[in-house]
Amino acid sequence: MTQPLPQLDAGGRLRHLITLDGLDPGLIRELLDRAQAYQRPPGQPPPRGDDLRGWTVANLFAEPSTRTRASFELAAVRLGADVINLDVMLSSRVKGESIIDTIYTLEAMQVDVFVVRDAEPGIIEFIARHVGGHVSVISGGEAHVSHPTQGLLDALTIRQHKGDLRGLTVTIVGDIRHSRVARSAHRAFTALGVGELRLVAPPEMMPEPQEFEGARRHVSFDEGIRGADVVMMLRIQKERITVAKPTDIERYHENYGLTAARLATAKPQAIVMHPGPMNRGVEITSEVADGPQSVIRRQVANGVAMRMAVLAHIADARRRRAP
Ligand code: ASP
């Protein structure tokens, strides 16, 4: 059996970021602190740095993305890198070139970091095994499996609004079974010692029993939201659902949609999160999505800061390896 790819270098710093599995809580905290330092109040110019001066970052996204791709691009540019965006779906894979040939081609053009999103589990790690020793690979979302920078930015958002995750009750609601966002959130929140993690989903959207260790499962939203500090809503991952029966959207909204009435049963200052893209009127009403308890736009802002933090950390680590 192939050994899992080590993401860390000999100094315990990130060379790649493919999953949050097994990452030391101290390293997660350090990345959150670094992202926190990139925060600027709205209206002020965004922070910039030289950490990636002379570097080239390639965004290879084989699945649709708005926030993740744009934020990786802005993060890299604000740190001084050159950036190329390739829609790999439309390019060489369709022409029959293997993904590895695409990687080798771009590496020959002196790409230093690949940010990859793909619908096939394992592809991102496969790429990381094939790149040169100085090149890093960051996941921009892997199938239903993981979305590490999203997990980090979600943890950062909670920390900013609620402080320490210890003692908090976090409820994740919706299509958890097919959600990489939920899997990475579980990793990040657990590493940071979350008080109670609740999963709310209809039976067909619940993950396998061996997954999400330590989380409590609720089929009833009304039960799972009671007294929560954080309510994180998810989109139905239609592109990953293979069962023939389509979801009855009206019933879904009735049972699993976040409305103002439901939110009123969480803690009074509970925050509402959603990774986007949102289906207003399905998993969340506009009243809640745009309401005073929503931190959804804060998550987007944190996405840029978090990706800057990860890129800057990886660049530092490379400089330390090769002084
Ligand atoms: N944008 C998130 C993701 O890439 C959530 C979603 O698509 O529903 O997984």
Boltz pocket constraint, residues with backbone or C-beta under 6 A from the ligand:
constraints:
  - pocket:
      binder: B
      contacts: [[A, 64], [A, 140], [A, 141], [A, 143], [A, 147], [A, 180], [A, 181], [A, 234], [A, 235], [A, 275], [A, 276], [A, 277]]
      max_distance: 6.0
